[in-house]
Amino acid sequence: MGPIEILSLEEIRKSRPSKYFGLEGDVISLGLAESDFEMPKEVKEAMINAIINGRYHYEMNGNAEFIEAARDKLHRVNNVPVEDEEVLPTVGVMNAIWLTYKVLLKPGEHVIVVTPTYPALIGRPKSFQAEVTEVKTRRDGHLDIERIQEAVTSKTKMITICNPNNPSGTVYTRDELERLAEIAVKHDLYVFSDELYENLTYDGRKHVSIASLPDMYERTVTAFGFTKTYGMSGLRIGYVVAEKKIIRLMRDENTGIVIHPGTVEQIGAAAALRKCDYYINFLRNYLEGVRNRLIAELNEIPGIVAQPPEGSFFAFPDLSLLFEKDEDAVKHLLKEAKVMVYGGSGFGDGGQGRVRINFCSPLEIVEKAAVRIRNALAKRYAETIGKK
Ligand SMILES: Cc1ncc(COP(=O)(O)O)c(C=O)c1O
């Protein structure tokens, strides 16, 4: 597959144990949010060389190569004018989520979380005795600005978004981010933006970082990572970007839990940022084709209208016509189609009745799974709605 090495289904099953945990031999997993593509060879080489050259010691202020590469990429791609002291390497985006809520929230404060979204973004504030108000997106996955505005109270401290969105794939436009920014400025709120899927936007859409908008840098915390688009999930590396005083607090917190992410991983991540634009460009184009095949199959199912996701690597069709609960849809697809997908309810309000289908896999594998899903759901339609 051009510049990206791909594995057979057999090899994928062996090398991605969590994605295939407990699944029988003929099941295809489009569940866990993991890439089925090999990570870039430049990252592998950089990490191997780091080990050979003895670059595996503590680096208390972060690895300089990584921080500089992240800073340059933030200037070049995100249009966010950060300084080095405003970038903190983290143990994946998950670590950045924990740190953000930990340093910005006091007990009793409120967070507005736009849902559906990645579960940790909804669940983690509770660890710090903060309250979460979920605000559903519109049906098309875009921000419901009026509802967000109405949800703000005197206790609201921040608004959390995931852009591009996991699970809906929505890529927020500059216009709607500007309207969100107006609310943040007006009520003096922080915005926490999880931009792990920033590289995957389709049909020519451009990812906009809310931190790049006027008056937003000082009130935005942005989390970036590598685990999805570069296929590096087990390396546990990411970075968080915010004002210096916030980063200082985060660094102090992290020193007490993990000290810092691995030096070798930071060197690998620097290579991803410096040398691998070809990889993400290729992957984006390739996945757009996979998405189109999957959506075409889903739209063959009677009664189902599946919108092509704008970004990320998930389809998120509404199956509520065919199943009372999304958990039932998941069970049905596992049994009848031998395909593992995730239920939408796990992603908060707005996810109910939907299933999330991860299409970051070779075309033949997704195609095979999509045909099985189409057949199983067309049969379900015939046996339920079609009979009435
Ligand atoms: C939106 C989002 N944020 C964070 C994470 C966790 O990422 P990481 O592996 O970088 O910790 C995920 C993983 O699925 C995710 O989808």
The ligand as a MOL file (V3000), in Angstrom:
LIG
                    3D

  0  0  0     0  0            999 V3000
M  V30 BEGIN CTAB
M  V30 COUNTS 16 16 0 0 0
M  V30 BEGIN ATOM
M  V30 1 C -10.3930 11.5770 21.6820 0
M  V30 2 C -9.4030 10.7270 22.4010 0
M  V30 3 N -8.6260 11.2850 23.3390 0
M  V30 4 C -7.7200 10.5590 24.0080 0
M  V30 5 C -7.5500 9.2140 23.7750 0
M  V30 6 C -6.4700 8.4770 24.5040 0
M  V30 7 O -5.3320 8.6080 23.7120 0
M  V30 8 P -3.8640 8.1740 24.1210 0
M  V30 9 O -3.6810 6.7700 23.6570 0
M  V30 10 O -2.9860 9.1530 23.3740 0
M  V30 11 O -3.7300 8.3320 25.5900 0
M  V30 12 C -8.3330 8.5790 22.8050 0
M  V30 13 C -8.2170 7.1400 22.5550 0
M  V30 14 O -9.0810 6.5240 21.9830 0
M  V30 15 C -9.2720 9.3670 22.0950 0
M  V30 16 O -10.0270 8.8320 21.1240 0
M  V30 END ATOM
M  V30 BEGIN BOND
M  V30 1 1 1 2
M  V30 2 1 2 3
M  V30 3 2 2 15
M  V30 4 2 3 4
M  V30 5 1 4 5
M  V30 6 1 5 6
M  V30 7 2 5 12
M  V30 8 1 6 7
M  V30 9 1 7 8
M  V30 10 2 8 9
M  V30 11 1 8 10
M  V30 12 1 8 11
M  V30 13 1 12 13
M  V30 14 1 12 15
M  V30 15 2 13 14
M  V30 16 1 15 16
M  V30 END BOND
M  V30 END CTAB
M  END
